[in-house]
């Protein structure tokens, strides 16, 4: 989302972002931005600090927006006062195409990393859950992310907070073994967060998820 009324600069940003295959939503009124942010998920926020009220607006951004890139543009005088702001990138007007391409490309990489981090890939494969003293159950793996997974069992099971997990990534020979922490449970389903996995297996899981995301 681009927050600005500086239409010549907005045109430059739209052109560059379009070249990076990123859709642009332009909002010229700060009052309407907060309402949109509360209802919609965004990949990045670009704010023109020359708009009246942007200092207060930037200071009031909710904590969850720290998970997406925040880019701030403005006149040289205004940008000097933003060095300690939460902005991921700051660049001055008039926008240099070379500078904008470099910083927006970097932002695009952050956006992709964020999408991959929270992307849940649907799966239909078995996962072995170990718990208690020697207890184990084979469940259906519903979805998988870098942070954990969701499972479904054929009967109600009272899982403890700490469990062990073992499953194989479809289309690969990678057998994943990890320690998990129960995050939520509903009757015959549960969500489990990874709390222990070797760095090699985590890297393999990240690459496998990235491949699935980029090919769907």
ChimeraX attribute file (.defattr): number of C-alpha atoms within 10 A of each C-alpha:
attribute: neighborCount
match mode: 1-to-1
recipient: residues
	/A:1	18
	/A:2	20
	/A:3	23
	/A:4	21
	/A:5	15
	/A:6	13
	/A:7	11
	/A:8	11
	/A:9	18
	/A:10	18
	/A:11	11
	/A:12	16
	/A:13	20
	/A:14	18
	/A:15	15
	/A:16	18
	/A:17	18
	/A:18	12
	/A:19	11
	/A:20	13
	/A:21	10
	/A:22	13
	/A:23	12
	/A:24	15
	/A:25	11
	/A:26	16
	/A:27	16
	/A:28	16
	/A:29	13
	/A:30	16
	/A:31	11
	/A:32	11
	/A:33	16
	/A:34	14
	/A:35	10
	/A:36	13
	/A:37	15
	/A:38	9
	/A:39	8
	/A:40	7
	/A:41	10
	/A:42	14
	/A:43	19
	/A:44	21
	/A:45	18
	/A:46	20
	/A:47	24
	/A:48	25
	/A:49	21
	/A:50	19
	/A:51	16
	/A:52	11
	/A:53	11
	/A:54	16
	/A:55	15
	/A:56	9
	/A:57	15
	/A:58	16
	/A:59	10
	/A:60	10
	/A:61	13
	/A:62	11
	/A:63	7
	/A:64	7
	/A:65	15
	/A:66	13
	/A:67	12
	/A:68	19
	/A:69	24
	/A:70	21
	/A:71	20
	/A:72	25
	/A:73	24
	/A:74	23
	/A:75	15
	/A:76	12
	/A:77	10
	/A:78	15
	/A:79	19
	/A:80	12
	/A:81	10
	/A:82	16
	/A:83	11
	/A:84	7
	/A:85	15
	/A:86	16
	/A:87	18
	/A:88	16
	/A:89	17
	/A:90	20
	/A:91	18
	/A:92	19
	/A:93	13
	/A:94	13
	/A:95	18
	/A:96	13
	/A:97	13
	/A:98	10
	/A:99	12
	/A:100	18
	/A:101	17
	/A:102	12
	/A:103	17
	/A:104	21
	/A:105	15
	/A:106	14
	/A:107	20
	/A:108	19
	/A:109	13
	/A:110	18
	/A:111	18
	/A:112	12
	/A:113	14
	/A:114	15
	/A:115	15
	/A:116	20
	/A:117	15
	/A:118	13
	/A:119	17
	/A:120	19
	/A:121	16
	/A:122	13
	/A:123	16
	/A:124	11
	/A:125	15
	/A:126	17
	/A:127	22
	/A:128	18
	/A:129	20
	/A:130	19
	/A:131	17
	/A:132	12
	/A:133	6
	/A:134	6
	/A:135	9
	/A:136	14
	/A:137	12
	/A:138	17
	/A:139	19
	/A:140	17
	/A:141	20
	/A:142	20
	/A:143	17
	/A:144	21
	/A:145	19
	/A:146	21
	/A:147	16
	/A:148	19
	/A:149	23
	/A:150	23
	/A:151	24
	/A:152	20
	/A:153	16
	/A:154	11
	/A:155	10
	/A:156	12
	/A:157	13
	/A:158	10
	/A:159	15
	/A:160	10
	/A:161	13
	/A:162	16
	/A:163	21
	/A:164	19
	/A:165	21
	/A:166	15
	/A:167	17
	/A:168	15
	/A:169	17
	/A:170	12
	/A:171	7
	/A:172	8
	/A:173	8
	/A:174	14
	/A:175	12
	/A:176	17
	/A:177	17
	/A:178	20
	/A:179	17
	/A:180	23
	/A:181	18
	/A:182	17
	/A:183	15
	/A:184	12
	/A:185	17
	/A:186	9
	/A:187	11
	/A:188	14
	/A:189	19
	/A:190	18
	/A:191	19
	/A:192	23
	/A:193	20
	/A:194	20
	/A:195	14
	/A:196	14
	/A:197	15
	/A:198	11
	/A:199	9
	/A:200	9
	/A:201	15
	/A:202	17
	/A:203	13
	/A:204	15
	/A:205	18
	/A:206	17
	/A:207	14
	/A:208	17
	/A:209	21
	/A:210	19
	/A:211	11
	/A:212	12
	/A:213	14
	/A:214	8
	/A:215	7
	/A:216	5
